[in-house]
Amino acid sequence: MYAVPYLLLIIIFGGLAFYGQTQDKSAKKLMALGAMALLFLFFGFRGFICDDWQIYYPGFQEVEADDITFAVYGIGKGLDWHMEPGFTLLMYLCKCIFNDYFFFQAVCSLINVALLYNFLRNRIDDIPFGIVLFICFGGYGMMTNMMRNSIAILIFANAITYIEQRKPLPYFALILVAFTFHTTALIYFPLYFFAHFKLNKWIYLGIFIALNVIFLAHISIIGNIISMVIGDGDSRVSGMTDAYTSGDLAEAKGISIGYLERVLTGSLIFCYYDKLIAMRKENKIFINLFVMYLLATFILADFQVLSERMGNLFIVSYWILWSDLTHAFSISNNRRLFIAFITLYCMMKMVGLTNLVTSEYDNVLFGAKSYEQRLYIHNRTGDK
């Protein structure tokens, strides 16, 4: 029941993508702008959906000018939780313009949509299809929960072109801006020096197989490293390591829908490796980012939250590679089958992501539950 609005959204974008195949460039551009407008209206004016509004709503209510200097220099009162200076400044400016949390939320969504459009428009001919891939692969969480991280990731997405062009100043400038929104953007700095190299096809296959073996064999590399470093000398850290690598805090290591998705994607990339790179030179960067995504999700699988957050930093690779894979099949029937698979899989994935009471959709333009109502619902059902 809770997944219905999101499924309808995917169906609408899918319909636009299908219809746009027969349209000229001007019509496609108009449809692309319309699709972006719908994406903004749906997520920009959402109510209190998912979880992280419990942090951002009180933060917006409390933010003051002193919080900016605290975020930059560590001087002043500061919020009760750490927020990066760029995001804190944006929050404060929005509050000064219009003291309403939903205005601030809409501004963040507008920034995300603008960055996404600028990233997709020169890489994907069918923007509505690109939006489907975005929503189903990381975008839903970025547009609902990850208000700081989403801006940082999409800034990086726009900086990728400077890796290929070998322009360090604009690249590092953009990553520095991203860093002011989320500290995890720090990991993007060294990518400039190696992400542009073409990875040998067979080395890629070796890495891909090795990571699958590590994952399926339940080889806890990070846990073993921590154990080797601390030994038995720090029982507190040992206890934390055990807690995060077992029980409810650990991700189930084994065959799942998500695992099969990664195996299929990795296998198709290998099969069409040369063709993908022939399509666009930047694909060697996106393939390297996909390898980084596999490293994060397989090697860090013991730490569920860390694995998901680190994987999201490189999820941008999915949006381009899956789109290009639809053009890689020489036999048209295989292409249609792959598109049909993507359609069904994306719908299944959205049900899995959104069929929760905390994902119940409402929109402030048509009436949304208050902060207190959603907090009561979240606290009542959170443990379940």
C-alpha positions in Angstrom: 0.0 0.0 0.0 2.7 2.5 0.9 4.6 1.7 -2.3 1.8 2.7 -4.6 2.7 6.4 -5.1 6.3 5.6 -5.8 5.3 2.8 -8.3 3.0 5.3 -10.1 5.9 7.7 -10.3 8.1 5.1 -11.9 5.3 4.1 -14.3 4.9 7.7 -15.4 8.6 8.2 -16.0 8.7 4.8 -17.8 5.8 5.9 -20.0 7.6 9.2 -20.8 10.7 7.2 -21.6 8.9 4.9 -24.0 7.0 7.7 -25.7 10.1 9.8 -26.0 11.8 7.2 -28.2 9.7 8.3 -31.2 10.0 12.1 -30.6 12.4 14.7 -32.1 15.1 16.5 -30.1 12.9 19.5 -29.1 10.1 17.3 -27.9 12.6 15.2 -25.9 14.0 18.3 -24.3 10.5 19.5 -23.3 9.7 16.0 -21.9 13.0 16.0 -20.0 12.3 19.4 -18.4 8.7 18.2 -17.6 10.1 15.0 -16.0 12.5 17.0 -13.9 9.7 19.3 -12.8 7.6 16.3 -11.7 10.6 14.9 -9.8 11.0 18.2 -8.0 7.3 18.5 -7.2 7.1 14.9 -5.9 10.2 15.0 -3.6 10.6 18.7 -3.0 7.2 19.1 -1.4 7.1 15.7 0.4 6.0 15.5 4.0 8.1 13.9 6.8 9.1 10.7 4.9 11.6 8.1 6.0 13.8 8.9 9.0 16.4 11.7 8.7 13.8 14.5 9.0 14.1 13.8 12.7 17.6 15.3 12.6 17.1 18.1 10.0 13.7 19.5 11.2 15.0 20.3 14.7 18.3 21.5 13.2 16.5 23.9 11.0 14.4 25.2 14.0 17.6 25.8 16.1 20.1 27.0 13.5 21.6 30.4 14.1 24.5 32.5 12.7 26.8 31.1 15.4 26.4 27.6 14.1 28.1 28.6 10.8 31.3 29.8 12.6 31.2 26.7 14.8 30.9 24.5 11.7 33.9 26.2 10.1 36.2 27.1 13.1 34.8 25.1 16.0 34.0 28.5 17.7 30.6 29.3 19.1 27.7 27.4 20.4 27.1 24.9 17.6 24.2 22.6 17.1 23.8 19.5 19.2 25.0 17.4 16.3 27.7 18.1 13.7 26.7 19.5 10.4 29.2 20.6 7.7 29.7 24.4 7.1 28.2 24.5 3.5 25.0 22.8 4.6 24.8 24.8 7.8 25.1 28.0 5.7 22.5 26.9 3.3 20.1 26.0 6.1 20.7 29.4 7.8 20.2 31.4 4.6 16.9 29.5 3.8 15.7 30.3 7.3 16.5 34.0 6.9 14.6 34.1 3.6 11.6 32.1 4.7 11.4 30.5 8.1 9.7 27.3 7.1 11.4 23.8 7.1 9.5 22.8 3.9 10.9 25.8 2.1 14.4 24.6 3.0 13.6 21.1 2.0 12.3 22.3 -1.4 15.5 24.3 -1.9 17.7 21.2 -1.2 15.5 19.2 -3.6 15.8 21.9 -6.3 19.6 21.9 -6.0 19.6 18.1 -6.4 17.3 18.1 -9.4 19.3 20.9 -11.1 22.6 19.0 -10.5 21.0 15.7 -11.7 19.7 17.3 -14.9 23.1 18.9 -15.7 24.7 15.5 -15.2 22.3 13.5 -17.3 21.6 15.8 -20.1 24.9 15.3 -21.9 25.2 11.6 -21.1 21.7 10.0 -21.5 19.5 10.6 -24.5 16.4 9.5 -22.6 16.2 11.7 -19.5 13.0 10.0 -18.0 14.7 6.6 -18.2 17.7 8.1 -16.5 15.4 9.4 -13.7 14.0 5.9 -13.3 17.5 4.5 -12.8 18.4 7.4 -10.5 15.4 6.8 -8.2 15.8 3.0 -8.0 19.5 3.1 -7.6 20.2 5.4 -4.7 18.1 8.3 -5.7 15.1 7.5 -3.4 17.3 7.6 -0.3 19.1 10.7 -1.6 15.9 12.6 -2.2 14.3 11.6 1.2 17.0 10.9 3.8 20.4 12.0 2.6 19.9 15.8 2.4 23.6 16.6 2.9 25.2 13.6 1.3 22.9 13.8 -1.8 24.2 17.3 -2.7 27.8 16.2 -2.2 27.3 13.1 -4.4 25.6 15.0 -7.2 28.3 17.7 -7.2 30.9 14.9 -7.6 28.8 13.5 -10.5 29.1 16.9 -12.3 32.9 16.9 -11.5 33.5 13.6 -13.3 33.9 15.3 -16.7 36.9 17.1 -15.3 38.6 13.8 -14.5 38.3 12.8 -18.2 39.4 16.3 -19.4 42.3 16.2 -16.9 41.4 19.6 -15.4 42.5 19.5 -11.8 41.5 23.0 -10.7 37.7 22.8 -11.5 37.6 19.2 -10.2 39.2 19.9 -6.9 37.2 23.1 -6.5 33.9 21.2 -6.9 35.0 18.4 -4.6 35.9 21.0 -2.0 32.4 22.4 -2.2 31.0 18.9 -1.9 33.2 18.4 1.2 31.5 21.4 2.8 28.2 19.5 2.5 29.3 16.1 3.6 32.7 15.0 4.9 32.5 11.6 3.0 33.3 13.6 -0.1 36.9 13.5 1.1 37.1 10.1 -0.6 36.6 11.8 -4.0 39.8 13.8 -3.9 42.3 10.9 -4.8 40.0 9.6 -7.6 41.3 12.3 -9.9 44.7 10.5 -10.0 43.6 7.0 -11.1 39.9 6.9 -12.0 40.6 7.9 -15.6 42.9 4.9 -16.3 41.4 2.1 -18.4 41.3 -1.1 -16.3 42.3 -4.2 -18.2 39.2 -6.3 -19.0 40.8 -9.5 -17.5 42.0 -7.7 -14.4 38.5 -6.4 -13.9 37.2 -10.0 -14.1 39.8 -11.1 -11.6 38.8 -8.4 -9.1 35.1 -9.2 -9.7 35.5 -12.9 -9.0 37.8 -12.3 -6.0 35.2 -9.9 -4.4 32.4 -12.5 -4.9 34.5 -15.2 -3.3 35.3 -12.9 -0.3 31.6 -12.1 0.1 30.2 -15.6 -0.3 32.9 -17.2 1.8 32.1 -14.7 4.6 35.7 -13.6 4.8 35.7 -10.7 7.2 38.7 -8.6 6.0 37.9 -5.4 7.9 37.0 -7.3 11.0 40.2 -9.3 10.8 42.3 -6.2 10.3 40.7 -4.5 13.3 41.3 -7.7 15.4 45.0 -7.8 14.3 45.5 -4.1 15.1 43.9 -4.0 18.6 44.3 -7.7 19.5 42.7 -8.4 22.9 43.9 -5.2 24.5 40.8 -3.1 24.0 37.7 -5.0 25.0 35.4 -2.0 24.2 36.5 -1.8 20.6 36.4 -5.6 20.3 32.8 -5.6 21.6 31.9 -2.9 19.1 33.5 -4.9 16.3 31.6 -8.1 17.3 28.3 -6.1 17.5 28.7 -4.6 14.0 29.7 -7.9 12.4 27.0 -10.1 13.9 23.4 -10.0 14.7 21.0 -7.2 13.7 23.7 -4.7 12.9 25.3 -7.0 10.3 24.1 -7.3 6.7 23.2 -10.9 5.8 26.1 -12.2 3.7 24.7 -14.5 1.0 22.6 -14.7 -2.0 19.9 -12.0 -2.1 18.2 -9.8 -4.8 20.7 -7.1 -4.2 23.6 -9.6 -4.6 22.2 -11.0 -7.8 21.8 -7.4 -9.1 25.5 -6.8 -8.6 26.5 -10.1 -10.1 24.3 -9.4 -13.2 25.6 -5.9 -13.6 29.2 -6.9 -13.2 28.8 -9.8 -15.6 27.2 -7.7 -18.3 29.9 -5.0 -17.9 32.5 -7.7 -18.6 30.6 -9.1 -21.6 30.3 -5.7 -23.2 33.4 -4.1 -21.7 35.0 -2.9 -24.9 31.7 -1.9 -26.4 30.8 0.2 -23.4 34.2 2.1 -23.6 33.7 2.5 -27.3 30.4 4.2 -26.7 31.9 6.9 -24.5 35.4 7.5 -23.1 34.0 8.4 -19.7 32.8 4.8 -19.3 36.2 3.7 -18.2 35.7 6.1 -15.3 32.2 4.8 -14.6 33.5 1.2 -14.7 36.2 2.1 -12.2 33.5 3.7 -10.0 31.5 0.5 -10.2 34.5 -1.5 -9.0 34.7 1.0 -6.1 31.0 0.3 -5.5 31.7 -3.4 -5.4 34.6 -2.9 -3.0 32.4 -0.9 -0.6 29.4 -3.3 -0.7 31.4 -6.6 -0.6 34.4 -5.8 1.6 32.4 -3.7 4.1 29.4 -6.0 4.1 30.1 -6.7 7.8 29.1 -3.1 8.6 25.7 -2.6 7.1 25.3 1.2 7.5 28.9 1.9 6.5 28.6 -0.4 3.5 25.4 1.3 2.3 26.8 4.8 2.8 30.1 4.1 1.1 28.4 2.3 -1.8 26.1 5.3 -2.3 29.2 7.4 -3.0 29.8 5.4 -6.2 26.2 4.6 -7.2 26.3 7.2 -10.0 28.0 4.4 -12.1 24.7 2.5 -12.2 22.8 5.4 -13.8 25.1 5.6 -16.8 26.2 1.9 -17.2 22.7 0.5 -17.1 21.6 3.1 -19.6 24.5 2.3 -22.0 23.9 -1.5 -21.6 20.5 -1.1 -23.1 22.3 0.1 -26.3 25.0 -2.6 -26.1 23.0 -5.6 -27.3 23.4 -6.3 -31.1 20.2 -8.4 -31.2 17.1 -6.1 -30.8 15.1 -8.8 -29.1 17.8 -9.1 -26.4 17.7 -5.4 -25.9 13.9 -5.5 -25.4 14.2 -8.4 -23.0 16.8 -6.4 -21.0 14.6 -3.3 -20.9 11.7 -5.5 -19.8 13.9 -6.9 -17.0 15.0 -3.4 -15.9 11.3 -2.3 -15.8 10.2 -5.2 -13.7 13.2 -5.1 -11.4 12.9 -1.4 -10.8 9.3 -1.9 -9.8 10.2 -4.7 -7.4 13.0 -2.7 -6.0 10.7 0.3 -5.3 8.3 -2.0 -3.5 11.1 -3.3 -1.3 12.3 0.2 -0.6 9.0 2.0 0.1 6.6 -0.6 1.5 7.0 0.7 5.0 4.8 2.9 7.2 7.7 5.4 7.5 7.6 5.8 3.6 3.9 6.7 3.6 3.7 9.5 1.1 2.1 12.8 1.6 2.7 16.2 0.1 2.5 19.6 1.8 0.8 21.1 -1.2 -2.2 18.9 -0.6 -1.9 18.4 3.1 0.7 16.5 5.1 0.9 15.1 8.6 2.5 17.3 11.2 6.0 16.7 12.7 4.4 15.4 15.9 2.1 13.0 14.1 4.9 11.5 12.0 7.2 11.3 15.0 4.5 9.4 16.9 4.0 7.0 14.0 7.8 6.6 13.6 8.4 5.9 17.3 5.5 3.5 17.5 6.6 1.4 14.5 10.3 2.0 14.4 11.3 -1.1 16.4 9.2 -3.3 14.0 
